[in-house]
Amino acid sequence: MDPATEQEIESFDITDDAGIDAALETAWHASRGWRRRTYDERGRVLREAARLLRSEVATHAATMTAEMGKPILEARAEVEKCAFVCEYFAEQAGTFLADETAPSDSPASFVTFDPLGILLACMPWNFPYWQVFRCIAPALAAGNCVVLKHASNVTRCGLRIEDVLREAGAPDGVFTMLVLPSAEVARLIADPRIAAVSLTGSTGAGRSVAAAAGEHVKKCVLELGGSDAFIVLEDADVDAAAEVGARSRFQNAGQSCISAKRFIVVDSVADEFEERLVERARAIRVGDPTAEETQMGPLARADLRESIERQLRESVARGAQLRTGGTRPPRSGFFLEPAVLTRCDVGMPAFIEETFGPLAAVTRVRDEDEAVEVANHSEFGLGGNVWTRDTGRGVRMAHRLETGGVFINGMTHSDPRLPFGGVRGSGYGRELHRFGIQEFVDIKTVWLPAD
């Protein structure tokens, strides 16, 4: 369904039992040959995939926009980022996975990094290309094969990615898309041909996948929900903080696990910050996601909009102040005007729950110590921000924040050159950088005797 029009786009047949078995069998045989290819050979496929993504950027971007409502400008940027991650791991895989000398009682012991086999990738709809390529680029570069179970509302995106890898020269079975409901994931994990699983999704989905993987003693990496704290200290550049905070909170209609969600602001600058954040929220151009001038499109589904409206309603009932937005514009589609809530306390839904939509919640604190305490008062721990003119102070605060990443005077984002992941309810394991490519390999000790 197109979330901007509420009209059905197309439908797909679910992969039946015979199709699942055939796909896994093909992937199993493909994995025997793919693992033996050199890093350069696998890298050529990834480089060609990057070239194809760029050459067909308009088609890929339009598919994202149609299926989940991403503004076309953001969709084109997402395709470029996918091309970059392919090139990055094509270049770096051989370095990240090179044999490492490990001094021991042997004169020649070392460590190797061998592929595990077939990785099951369960990916979400909010970044329907990037989340997939973020997972598969390092996995394929390491010599694994990947079976993708994508979110049902972005099925065409998954199939287009499959086309890209095939056209890039990946042998049959190296990357396969299955059209399946989430209820089939546990069954796939149980299949002996699946070696490991990577999930990006909700904390609830992560618990289910971790339980299934644990039952069958299979490695998993979980990138789950987030409720990132955006801390503004009294010595911050308030105008810059409000500008970046608004961009972080409302990009992709607020449907990002690493967007700024809980704005924690020291009292002395709170009035100024709130005014500037409200100004920026009101200035965002909400509309047709296919239009070049649109800055925010619809939410991807009706239930997502309803969830944000509930969080707004319940938080206001408990004393929060709605300063702007939170209303449905008079048009079809799952649109919601960007909302800013102030006077939020730590028990309100807008603070304690993950807000996966265009809702910014501002909480006031006395000082730095209370800011850290409030920021850590969350089941999540994915990312976070600190705004201060004293970067040394920001670094010291970063060590106190219980998250997988902290961005000082900047917007939280994922980058192939940096490890990505969280703690607590935000999951475990890492993607990207060398830590990500080493998640799905057999870290193997080789010991040799003296001659």
C-alpha positions in Angstrom: 0.0 0.0 0.0 1.2 3.5 -0.9 1.2 5.3 2.5 0.7 8.7 0.8 -2.5 7.7 -1.0 -3.7 4.6 1.0 -4.0 2.8 -2.3 -2.7 -0.8 -3.0 0.3 -0.8 -5.3 0.8 -4.6 -5.9 0.5 -7.9 -4.2 2.9 -10.9 -3.9 2.6 -14.6 -3.5 4.2 -16.0 -0.3 7.0 -18.4 -0.9 5.7 -21.9 -0.4 7.3 -24.8 1.4 8.8 -26.1 -1.8 10.2 -22.7 -2.7 11.8 -22.3 0.7 13.5 -25.6 0.6 14.7 -25.0 -3.0 16.1 -21.6 -2.1 17.9 -22.9 1.0 19.3 -25.9 -1.0 20.6 -23.5 -3.7 22.1 -21.2 -1.1 23.8 -24.2 0.6 25.5 -25.3 -2.6 26.4 -21.7 -3.6 28.0 -21.2 -0.2 30.5 -24.0 -0.9 31.9 -22.1 -3.9 31.4 -18.5 -2.8 33.6 -19.1 0.3 36.4 -20.2 -1.9 36.5 -17.1 -4.0 39.1 -14.5 -3.2 38.4 -11.2 -1.6 39.1 -9.5 -4.9 36.6 -11.8 -6.7 33.9 -11.1 -4.2 34.8 -7.5 -4.1 34.2 -7.2 -7.9 30.6 -8.3 -7.4 30.1 -5.7 -4.7 31.7 -2.9 -6.8 29.5 -3.8 -9.7 26.4 -3.7 -7.4 27.5 -0.2 -6.3 27.7 0.8 -10.0 24.3 -0.6 -10.8 22.7 1.1 -7.8 24.0 4.5 -8.9 23.0 3.9 -12.5 19.4 3.1 -11.6 19.1 5.4 -8.6 15.8 6.9 -9.8 14.1 3.5 -10.0 15.3 2.4 -6.6 14.4 5.7 -4.9 11.0 5.7 -6.5 10.4 2.1 -5.2 11.2 3.2 -1.6 9.0 6.2 -1.8 6.1 4.3 -3.2 6.3 1.5 -0.6 7.0 3.3 2.6 6.6 7.0 1.9 10.3 8.2 2.2 10.7 11.6 0.6 12.4 11.2 -2.8 15.5 13.3 -1.8 16.1 11.0 1.2 15.5 7.9 -0.9 18.2 8.9 -3.4 20.6 9.6 -0.6 19.9 6.1 0.8 20.8 4.5 -2.5 24.1 6.3 -2.6 24.9 5.2 0.9 24.2 1.6 -0.1 26.6 1.9 -3.0 29.3 3.3 -0.6 28.9 0.4 1.8 29.4 -2.1 -1.0 32.6 -0.3 -2.1 33.8 0.0 1.4 33.7 -3.7 2.2 34.9 -4.6 -1.2 38.0 -2.6 -0.4 38.5 -3.4 3.3 37.4 -7.1 3.7 40.8 -8.5 3.0 42.4 -6.3 5.5 39.7 -6.8 8.2 39.9 -10.6 7.8 43.6 -11.1 7.2 45.2 -13.8 9.3 46.5 -12.4 12.6 49.6 -13.6 14.4 48.8 -14.8 17.9 52.0 -15.4 20.0 51.6 -18.5 22.2 53.6 -21.6 23.2 53.8 -22.3 19.5 56.4 -20.6 17.3 53.8 -20.0 14.6 50.2 -19.8 16.0 47.7 -17.5 14.2 44.0 -16.7 13.9 42.0 -17.0 10.7 38.5 -15.7 9.9 36.4 -18.1 7.9 32.8 -17.6 6.7 30.1 -19.4 8.6 27.8 -20.3 5.7 24.3 -19.0 5.2 23.1 -15.9 7.1 19.4 -15.3 7.6 18.8 -11.5 7.4 15.5 -10.2 8.9 15.3 -6.6 7.9 12.8 -3.7 8.6 10.9 -1.3 6.3 12.1 2.1 7.5 15.4 2.1 5.6 14.5 -0.7 3.1 17.7 -0.6 1.1 20.3 0.6 3.6 19.3 -1.9 6.4 19.7 -4.7 3.9 23.0 -3.6 2.4 24.4 -2.6 5.8 24.0 -6.3 6.7 24.8 -8.1 3.4 27.8 -6.1 2.2 30.1 -7.3 5.0 28.5 -10.8 5.0 29.0 -11.4 1.3 32.5 -9.9 1.4 33.4 -12.3 4.1 32.3 -15.3 2.0 28.9 -15.9 3.5 25.6 -16.3 1.5 22.5 -14.4 2.6 18.8 -15.3 2.7 16.7 -12.2 3.2 13.3 -12.1 4.9 12.3 -8.5 4.3 9.4 -6.5 5.9 6.2 -7.3 4.0 5.4 -3.7 3.1 8.7 -3.3 1.2 8.7 -6.5 -0.7 9.4 -4.8 -4.0 12.5 -3.2 -2.5 13.8 -6.6 -1.5 13.2 -8.0 -4.9 15.0 -5.1 -6.6 18.0 -5.7 -4.4 18.0 -9.3 -5.4 18.0 -8.2 -9.1 21.0 -5.9 -8.4 23.1 -8.7 -6.9 22.2 -11.1 -9.7 23.1 -8.5 -12.4 26.3 -7.7 -10.5 27.4 -11.3 -11.0 26.6 -13.0 -7.8 26.0 -16.7 -8.5 22.5 -18.2 -7.9 22.0 -18.7 -4.2 24.5 -16.2 -2.9 21.7 -13.7 -2.2 18.1 -14.8 -2.1 14.9 -13.0 -1.1 12.0 -15.0 0.4 8.5 -13.5 0.6 7.4 -14.7 4.0 5.5 -13.5 7.0 7.3 -13.0 10.3 5.8 -16.2 11.7 8.1 -18.2 9.5 11.3 -16.8 10.9 11.6 -19.3 13.7 11.2 -22.1 11.2 14.0 -20.7 9.1 16.3 -20.3 12.1 15.7 -24.0 13.0 16.8 -25.2 9.5 20.3 -26.7 9.8 21.4 -25.0 6.6 21.1 -21.6 8.3 24.2 -20.8 10.2 23.4 -17.5 11.9 20.8 -14.7 11.9 20.9 -10.9 11.8 17.8 -8.9 12.8 17.1 -5.2 12.7 13.7 -4.6 14.3 11.8 -4.1 17.5 12.9 -5.2 20.9 10.0 -7.7 20.9 11.1 -9.2 17.6 14.7 -9.4 19.0 13.5 -11.4 22.0 11.8 -13.9 19.7 14.7 -14.2 17.3 17.2 -14.5 20.2 15.1 -17.3 21.8 14.9 -19.2 18.5 18.6 -18.8 17.8 19.5 -19.8 21.3 17.4 -22.9 21.1 19.4 -24.0 18.1 22.8 -22.6 19.3 23.2 -20.2 16.4 24.9 -16.8 16.5 22.8 -13.7 16.1 23.3 -10.0 15.9 20.4 -7.8 17.1 19.9 -4.1 16.2 16.7 -3.2 18.0 14.8 -0.2 19.1 16.2 3.1 20.3 15.2 6.1 22.3 18.2 8.3 21.9 18.9 11.1 24.3 19.8 14.5 22.8 21.5 16.4 25.7 21.8 20.2 25.5 24.1 21.7 28.1 24.1 25.3 29.3 27.2 26.1 27.2 25.8 24.7 24.0 25.3 26.5 20.7 21.6 26.4 21.1 20.7 27.4 17.6 22.9 24.7 16.1 21.5 22.1 18.5 17.9 23.0 17.6 18.6 22.9 13.9 20.3 19.5 14.0 17.9 18.2 16.6 14.9 18.9 14.4 16.6 17.3 11.4 17.5 14.2 13.4 14.0 13.9 14.9 11.9 14.5 11.8 13.9 12.9 9.0 12.2 9.8 7.5 9.0 11.1 9.4 10.8 10.2 12.7 10.9 6.5 11.8 14.5 5.8 12.7 15.9 3.9 15.6 18.8 6.4 15.9 16.9 9.7 15.6 16.9 12.1 18.5 13.9 11.3 20.6 14.4 12.5 24.1 15.6 16.1 24.2 17.2 16.6 27.6 17.9 20.3 28.2 19.5 22.1 31.0 17.0 24.6 32.6 19.1 27.8 31.8 18.8 27.3 28.0 15.5 25.3 27.9 13.2 28.2 27.0 15.5 29.3 24.1 16.0 25.7 22.8 12.2 24.9 22.9 11.3 28.0 21.0 13.9 27.3 18.3 12.9 23.6 18.0 9.2 24.6 17.7 10.1 27.1 14.9 11.9 24.5 13.0 9.2 21.9 13.4 6.6 24.3 12.1 8.8 25.1 9.1 9.1 21.5 7.8 7.4 21.0 4.5 5.1 18.0 4.9 3.5 16.6 1.7 3.8 14.4 -1.4 6.9 12.3 -0.9 7.6 12.2 -4.6 7.9 16.0 -4.8 11.4 17.5 -4.7 10.5 20.2 -2.2 8.9 17.8 0.4 10.9 17.4 3.6 8.7 14.9 5.4 6.3 12.4 4.0 3.7 10.2 5.6 4.3 7.5 8.2 4.6 4.0 6.6 1.4 2.6 8.1 -1.8 3.6 9.8 -1.0 1.8 13.0 2.3 3.8 13.3 0.4 7.0 13.2 -2.1 5.8 15.7 0.7 4.8 18.1 2.2 8.3 18.0 -1.2 9.9 18.6 -1.7 7.7 21.6 1.7 8.6 23.1 0.9 12.3 22.5 -2.6 12.0 24.0 -1.5 10.1 27.1 1.5 12.4 27.7 -0.6 15.5 27.5 -3.1 14.0 29.9 -0.2 13.6 32.4 0.9 17.2 32.1 3.1 17.5 29.0 2.5 20.6 26.8 1.9 20.2 23.1 3.6 23.2 21.5 3.0 22.4 17.9 1.8 19.7 15.5 0.4 16.3 16.2 -2.6 16.8 13.9 -3.6 15.0 10.7 -3.6 17.3 7.7 -6.8 17.2 5.6 -5.6 14.8 2.9 -5.4 11.1 2.2 -2.4 9.2 3.5 -0.8 8.5 6.9 0.4 12.0 7.5 1.0 13.7 10.8 2.3 17.2 11.4 5.6 17.3 13.3 4.9 17.5 17.0 6.9 19.0 19.9 6.0 18.2 23.5 7.6 20.1 26.4 7.5 19.6 30.1 7.8 15.8 29.7 8.8 13.8 32.7 10.5 10.4 32.9 7.2 8.5 33.4 5.3 9.8 30.4 4.9 7.5 27.3 6.6 10.1 25.1 9.7 9.7 27.3 9.8 6.1 28.4 8.5 4.4 25.2 10.2 4.4 21.8 8.4 7.1 19.7 8.7 5.9 16.1 7.3 8.9 14.4 7.4 12.7 14.2 7.3 13.5 17.9 10.0 15.4 19.8 9.8 15.2 23.6 11.6 17.8 25.7 12.6 17.2 29.3 14.3 19.8 31.5 17.1 19.0 34.0 19.1 21.0 36.5 22.6 20.2 35.3 25.0 17.8 33.6 24.7 15.1 36.3 20.9 15.0 36.2 21.1 15.0 32.4 23.2 11.8 32.5 20.9 10.2 35.0 17.8 11.0 33.0 19.5 9.9 29.7 20.4 6.5 31.2 16.8 6.1 32.5 15.7 4.0 29.6 15.5 0.3 28.5 17.3 1.3 25.3 20.9 2.1 24.6 21.5 2.7 20.9 22.9 6.2 20.4 23.0 9.6 21.9 24.1 13.2 21.5 25.8 15.8 23.7 25.8 19.5 22.8 28.5 21.6 24.5 31.2 24.1 23.4 33.7 22.1 25.6 34.4 19.0 23.6 36.5 17.6 26.4 33.5 17.8 28.6 31.5 16.1 25.9 33.9 13.2 25.7 33.8 12.8 29.5 30.0 12.6 29.3 30.2 10.1 26.5 31.9 7.7 28.9 29.0 8.0 31.3 26.2 7.5 28.8 25.1 3.8 28.5 24.8 3.6 24.7 26.4 2.0 21.7 27.5 5.4 20.3 27.6 9.1 21.3 27.8 12.0 18.8 29.2 15.3 20.2 27.8 18.4 18.5 26.6 16.4 15.6 23.8 14.2 14.4 23.7 10.5 15.1 24.1 8.5 11.9 25.5 5.2 10.7 28.7 5.1 8.7 30.5 2.0 7.3 33.7 3.2 8.8 32.3 3.1 12.4 30.9 0.2 14.4 27.1 0.3 14.9 24.9 -1.3 17.5 23.5 -0.9 21.0 23.2 -2.3 24.5 20.4 -3.4 26.8 17.0 -3.4 25.0 18.7 -2.0 21.8 20.3 -5.3 21.2 23.8 -6.7 21.0 26.5 -7.3 18.4 27.9 -4.8 16.0 27.4 -4.0 12.3 29.8 -2.1 10.0 33.6 -1.5 10.4 35.8 -4.5 11.2 33.7 -5.4 14.2 30.7 -5.9 11.9 32.4 -8.1 9.3 33.9 -10.2 12.1 30.5 -11.0 13.7 29.6 -13.7 11.1 32.9 -15.6 10.7 34.5 -18.5 12.5 37.4 -16.9 14.4 39.7 -19.9 14.2 42.9 -20.7 16.0 45.6 -22.4 14.0 48.5 -23.8 16.1 51.7 -25.2 14.5 54.5 -27.2 16.2 58.1 -26.2 16.1 60.0 -27.5 13.0 
